[in-house]
Amino acid sequence: MQYPTRRPTRHPTRRGFLIQLSAGAAALAIAGPAFAAKPELFTGLVEGVAVGGYDPVAYFTMGKAVEGSAEHALMHQGAKWHFSSAENKAMFMSNPDKYSPQFGGYCAYAVSQGGTAKGEPEVWKIVDDKLYLNYNRIVQGIWSADIPGNISKATMNWPKVLAN
């Protein structure tokens, strides 16, 4: 008696699976849950500190991402902000709008696409004296292909994307 042969089930390759997983994670990160409004200021999933604990003034004065310290902290817009020095804290207090990241510290590209994603403090750019954060370097590359257009789109989408 001959049994019918069964073709082996084709399983996705590890690379294919990771690509699908990454795409799904990116879509979720940009879209976010539809059932909860997001806070106006991104403070991370756990830590509750703006800009991931990095000093927002240092981007402008030192030209790099510098971790802040709880020793030089203040509350602003319902979040804790850390600074690397008392001087930077004072500069922020004198003009918080100048030093705060645009779009509440969410990824500028995600906001331009009508969603939100976390802004990564080490993936940043200052454009026209304003601080923008992106989700990662790949996303920043996409955003950088049309910075003025993406800023314009994000400005039109902000803050209504918080309701998504």
Buried (B, 14 or more C-beta within 10 A) or exposed (E): EEEEEEEEEEEEEEEEEEEEEEEEEBEEBBBBEEEEEBBBBBBBEEEEBBBBBBBBBBBBBEEEBBBBBEEBBBEBEEBBBBBBBEEBBEBBEEEBEBBBBBBBBBBBBBBBBBBBBBBBBEBBBEBEEBBBBBBBEEBBEBBBEEBEEBBEBBEEBBEEBBEB
